[in-house]
């Protein structure tokens, strides 16, 4: 059997994504730049204090007391973007929350500054004086502005990373779509497929010309659909078009297999309006015929259904063949359902699920559980 499992990024993709994310978080370059910026600010403070007549040693300590607290608290300001991502709606509520959070961080920074000043006075017996209320208030304002800037930098960086990740996901989805189309087109024009259909048509031409003509039209529709999707570069089509495509495919298989293939297909009217990735249903049907029907002398039966309920679209294909164990499914060299799983993971961002069923009495089924919003896009 071809692979059928939960629609999640393939192991290779996850293995590639994790190191990039870890590298982004753990790279020393941003932290070194952050520390260097505060060292520069400390040097500026030191120069200003010294220029006002404060001894160099005391100026350096006073500058450190002023720079270290916002540098430490600033890390929390930078992380606000990860804790509270910028939403598409309700931005004023987030803005109010951010102002309150940054104000609290500014107060914490000033308290830490006062603590360092007190340590300098009592432990090091500095000749300096405790800050007056206006100086404390001014320090609160300065820290609030510094931390607000850092929070803005954090949001800018977070949005840039999200945009880069979205572009990467889009590129992967495009590559998977192209691979799926190419694979489907190859399967349609593979010699054995064409020869089998044409061989079956040769026998029909004389005894049932009308049916042979209808089969040729089906073959044309099959090839036309793949060509149109490929040329338009579509990631989404109404399920009704995919359903017609699968119907054409089944009719051609029925010409080839004759009475050995029994089909039951049923779809809700509402389900046919949902946008789905092209070639999402066909691999399931092909899998059932290739493994559950064609190898058996007596043929078999497949059931295809589409249901829409509770904001989900459920596509199901079941056959009454011998079935397969999970190990057989996973070890299969066929790539149709494996590629479909990858496409669903990329296009639905993890919101799609694929599961397989192996009833004790035999048979095999694959169920796609998809959001009915078409990945938040419409064809």
N, C-alpha and C positions, 0 to 999 in steps of 0.2 A: 504494500500500500504506500501511497505517497504520504509525505509528512503532514500531519495535522496536529496542531498544538495551539496553546494560547498565543494570541497575536501579540508578540513582543519583539523588540529589535533582536536580530540574530546575534549569536554570541560574539561574532567578529565585530559587529558594530558596537556592542556594549564594551568589548575589550578596548576598542579604539577610543570610545567616548570617555571612559573612566580616566585613562592617563591624561587626556587633554584637560579634563576638569580638575584633576589633582594637580596638574602642572600649573593651571591657572591660580589655584588656591595657594599652592605651596611655593611658587616661584619667589626667590629671594629678591629679585629686581624691584618689584613694587615696594616692598618693605624697606629696602635700602634707600630708594628715592624718598620715601616718607620720612625716614630717619634723617636723611641729609637735609630735607627742607626744614626740619625743626632745629637742626644744628645751625643752619644759616640764621634762623630766627633768633636763636640763643646768642649767636655772635653779634647780631644787630642790637639786641637788648643790652648786651654787655658794653658795646661801644657807646650806646646812648647814655647808660648809667655812668660810665667812666667819663664821658664828655661833660656830664653835669657835676663833676667833682668827687664822685664816689671812688674810693680806692679800687684798684683793678680786681683784687681778690673778692672783695665784698660785691663788686659789680657782677662778677661772674656768678657768684652764688645767688644773687638776687635775680639775675637773668634765668638761671636754671630753675629757680622756684616759680618763675612766671611761665616758663616754656614747658616744663615737664608735665604739669597737670593737664593742660589741653592736649598735649601730645598723647598721653595715655587714654584720656577720655575720648579723644578724637577717633580712636579705633572703633569705639561703640557707635559714634556718629556715622562713620563710613559703612558700618554693617546695617544701618537702618533700612537701606534699600532691599537687602535680602530678607529682613524680618517683615517689612511692609512694602511689597512691590507696588509700583505706581499703577493704580487701577484705571480701566477705561471709563468708569463712572464712579461717582462719589468722591471726587478729588478734593472737594472742600473739607470733607470729614477727615481725610488723610492729612491734608495740610494743617488742620487744627491739631491733630494728634502729633504731627511732626514738630510743630512749634512748641507744644507742651513738653515733648520729649527732649528737644534741644535745650529748652530753658532749664529743665531739670539737670541735664548734663553740664550746662554752664555753671549752675549753682554748685554741683559736685566738684567741678574743676576749681572753682574759687575756694571752696572749703579745703580742698587739698593744698592749694596755694598758701592759704592762711596757716595750715598745719606746717608746711615747710618753712615758712617765715618764722613761726614760733620755735621750731627746732633750731633754726639758725640763731635765734636770739638766746635761747636757754642753753643749748648744748655747746654751740661754738662761741657763745658770748659775744655776738656781733654787736657793733656799735650802732646798728640801724634802729629804726623805730617801727612800731606796729602800724600797719596801714590805717588810715582814717576812713570814715564811712564813705566820703565821696570817692576815694581811690578804690575801695571795695566795689562800689556801684559801677565805676568806670570799668573795672576789671571784669565784672559780670557782663557788661555790654560787649567788651572786646572778645571775651570768650564765646558769647552767644554768636557773634558775627563769624568768628573763626570756625566754630562747630557747624554753623549753618552752611558755610562754604564747603566744609568737608562732607557734610551730608549731601550737598549738591553734586560734589565729585563722585560720591558713592552711587548716587542715582544715575548719573551720566555713564559711569562705568558699567553698572548693572544693565542699563538699557542697551549699551553697545554690545555687551556679551549676549543678551537675549536676541538682538538683531542678528548677530553673527551666527548664533545657534539656529535661529529660524531660517536663515539663508542656507546653512548647511543641511538642515532637515529638508528644505525645499529642493536642494540639489540632489539629495539622496532619493527623495520621492520621484523626481524627474528621471533619474537614472533607473530606478526600479520600474517606473512606468514604461520607459523605452525598452528595457530588457523584457518586460512582460509582453509588450506588443510584438517585439521581434520573435520571442519564443512562440507566441500564438500563431503569428504568420508562418513561421517555419513549420509548426505542427499542421497548419492547414494545407501547406503545399508539399509536405513530405510525400515522397513517391508512394509509400505504402498506403497512405490515406487516399490520395487521388486515385491510385490504381484500383484500390478496393471499391471505391465509389463508382468509378467508371466501369469496372467489371460488373458490378451489380446493375448499372444502367444499361449495359449491353443486352442483358437478358430481358430488361423491361421494354426496350425500344420496340420490339416486335409484338410482345404480348400485351403491353400496357403503355402505349405511347404517351398518353396524358400524364400518367404518373411519372414517367421518365422526364418529361418536360418540366413538371413541377419540381422534381428533384434537382434538375439543372438550375432552376431559378433559386432554389434554396442554397445551392452551392455558390451562386453569384452573390446572394445576400450575405452569406457567411464571409466571403472574401471582401465584400464592399464595406461591411461594418468595421473590420479590422483596418482597412485602408483609410476610412474616414476618421477614425479615432486617431490613427497615427499621424495623418496630415494635419488635423486640427490641434493636436497636442493636448487632448482633453484628459483631465484626471477624474471627471465626473460625468456620468450620463444618467438619465432617468432609468429606474429599474425596468420600466416598460420596454426600453430599447434592448437592454441586456436580456430580458425575458424573450423578446422576439429572436434575438441572436441565438440563444440556447434552444429555442424551439426549432430553428433551422438546423442547428447542429444535430438535434435528436432525430429530426426527420431524415437526415442523411444517414445517420447510424441505423435507423429503422429500415432504410432501403438495403443497407449492407447486411444487417443481422436478421431482417425479416421478423417472423413471429417469435424468434428467440428473445427479442427485446420488448418488454412491456413497460409502459411509462404511465405514471400518474402525476399530473402537475396541477397545482392549485395555488393561486395568489390572491390576496386581498386587493380590492381596488385601491385602497389607500396606500398599500405597500408599493404599487407600481409607480406612484408619483415620487417616491423617495430617490434622491440622487445617490448613486453608488459608484465605486471605481469600475471602469469598464473591465471586462473579463474577470469579474469577481465570482460569478456563479458558474461560468463554463468549466473552469478547472475541476470543480467539485463533481459536475456531471461526467466529465471525461474520466475522472478517477473511478467513479462508480462503474462505468461501462467497461473500462479497460481491465479492472480488477475483479469486479463483482458479477459481470454478465458475460463478456466475450469469451473468457477461458472455459466456460461451462457448456457442454454439449446441449443441454436443455435450455440454455440462456438464463434469464432472470428478470427481475423487476426492480425498477428504481422509482423512488418517490421524491418529487421536487415540490417544495412549498415556500411561500413567502408570507410572513405575518408581520403586521405593524401594531405594536401595543406598548403602552407605558413609555413612550419616547424612544423606543428601540425598534429596529428592524431585524427580524430573524429569518435567515435564509437557511434552509435545510435540504440536504440531499442524502437519501438513504438507499442502500441496496440490500438484497436478500442473499448476497454471496457468502463465502466462507468466513468473512471477517478477518481481523488481524489483531495481534497483540500490540501493546504499546511499543515493545522492542522492535517489532517488525516495521511499524509505522515510522519510528525514528530512524531506523537503519536503511530505509528505502533510498535508492540512488535517484529516484525521480524527483524533479525539482518544482513541479507545478504548484502544489500546495505550499511548499516551503517558500517559494517566491511570493505567493499570494499573502502569506503570513507577514513577510517583510513589507510588502506594499501597504497592508492594512496598518501596521505599526507606524509607518512613516506618515501616511495620509491622515490617520485618525489620532495621532499623537498618544497612543496607548489606550484609547477609549474603545477600541474594537477587541472582540474576543473570538477566538476560533477553538472549538473543542470537537473531539471525535468521540463516537459512541460505538461500543462493541457489545451488543446484547449477548447474554449467555447462549441463546438459541441460535446464534449466527447472524450474519449481516454486518454491515458497517455503515456508519452515518457521520457526516460532518455538518456542524451547525456554525453559522456565522452570526454573531450577535453584534450588531452595529448601531451607532446612534442614528436617529432618523433625520438628523439635520445635515446629512451629507458632508460631515467634516466642517460644518459652518460655511459651506460653499454651495453654490448651485451651478448647474451646467449652463 
